[in-house]
Amino acid sequence: MPLAKIDAPTMEQALKNIFFNAFQAMPGGGTLTVRTGRTAEGRLLIDVLDTGGGIAEEDLPRVFDPFFSTRARGTGLGLTIAYEILQAHGGNIEVASKPGEGSAFRLYVQPAGGDPA
């Protein structure tokens, strides 16, 4: 994998927020998988998958909205902050989920050389 064009402490915060969200979705345990790769266009990928309860289809469009949460506790800012960090790095983040099966967050990051090859 090539080097990524990121600020390591802020990207670490984005990943911690996504990991924490995944752990909260798996209170009885489960599996958290992190994979890296590249798109056909050369952008770097970080996939974070969990085997938690998943996100309801009607909630998916709002998961990155500030203060949106389906939990009784929490601020609803973790995924918003992760989204903003990826945007600030010239990247993006997407989510796919099925209730009862878990969630998958895909982070797109630019390689260190600038535009993807």
C-alpha positions in Angstrom: 0.0 0.0 0.0 1.3 3.5 -0.8 1.5 6.2 1.9 -1.7 8.1 2.5 -2.1 11.9 2.6 -3.4 12.3 6.1 -2.9 13.9 9.4 -2.4 10.8 11.6 -3.9 12.1 14.9 -7.1 13.2 13.3 -7.4 10.1 11.1 -6.8 8.1 14.3 -9.7 9.9 15.9 -12.0 9.2 13.0 -11.2 5.5 13.2 -11.6 5.4 17.0 -15.1 7.0 16.6 -16.0 4.3 14.0 -14.6 1.5 16.2 -16.4 2.8 19.3 -19.7 2.9 17.4 -19.1 -0.7 16.3 -18.3 -1.9 19.8 -21.5 -0.3 21.1 -23.4 -2.2 18.4 -22.0 -5.5 19.7 -22.7 -5.4 23.4 -22.6 -9.2 23.7 -19.5 -9.5 21.6 -18.9 -9.9 17.9 -16.3 -9.4 15.3 -14.7 -6.2 14.1 -12.8 -6.5 10.8 -10.6 -3.8 9.3 -9.3 -4.2 5.8 -7.3 -1.9 3.5 -7.1 -1.8 -0.3 -7.3 0.4 -3.3 -10.0 1.4 -5.7 -9.5 1.0 -9.5 -8.8 4.7 -9.6 -6.0 4.4 -7.0 -7.8 5.8 -4.0 -7.0 4.1 -0.7 -9.7 2.2 1.1 -10.2 1.4 4.8 -13.2 -0.9 5.4 -14.5 -1.3 9.0 -17.0 -4.1 9.4 -18.9 -5.2 12.5 -21.3 -8.0 13.3 -23.5 -5.9 15.4 -27.2 -5.3 15.2 -27.0 -3.2 12.1 -28.7 0.1 11.3 -32.3 0.4 10.3 -32.7 1.3 6.6 -34.6 4.5 7.5 -31.8 5.6 9.7 -29.0 5.1 7.2 -29.3 8.6 5.5 -28.9 10.3 8.9 -26.0 8.4 10.6 -23.6 11.2 9.8 -26.0 14.0 10.9 -24.9 15.9 14.0 -26.6 14.7 17.2 -28.4 11.8 15.5 -28.4 8.7 17.7 -30.6 5.8 18.2 -29.0 5.1 21.6 -30.2 6.4 25.0 -26.6 7.5 25.9 -24.1 9.4 23.7 -23.9 12.7 21.9 -24.5 11.5 18.3 -21.3 13.2 17.2 -18.9 10.3 16.7 -19.8 9.5 13.1 -20.3 13.2 12.3 -16.8 13.9 13.4 -15.4 10.9 11.5 -17.3 12.1 8.3 -15.9 15.7 8.7 -12.3 14.4 9.2 -12.5 12.3 6.0 -14.0 15.3 4.1 -11.1 17.5 5.4 -8.6 15.0 4.0 -10.2 15.1 0.6 -11.8 11.7 1.2 -15.2 10.3 1.9 -17.0 7.8 4.0 -19.9 5.5 3.2 -22.0 3.1 5.2 -24.0 0.0 4.3 -25.9 -2.0 6.9 -28.5 -4.7 7.4 -30.4 -5.0 10.6 -29.3 -8.2 12.4 -26.2 -8.6 10.2 -24.0 -5.7 11.0 -22.6 -2.6 9.4 -19.8 -1.7 7.0 -18.1 1.6 6.9 -15.9 2.4 3.9 -13.4 5.2 4.1 -11.8 6.6 1.0 -8.4 8.4 1.4 -6.2 10.1 -1.2 -2.7 8.6 -1.7 0.3 10.8 -0.7 1.0 11.8 -4.3 -2.2 13.8 -4.6 -4.8 12.8 -7.1 -5.2 9.0 -7.5 -3.3 7.4 -10.4 
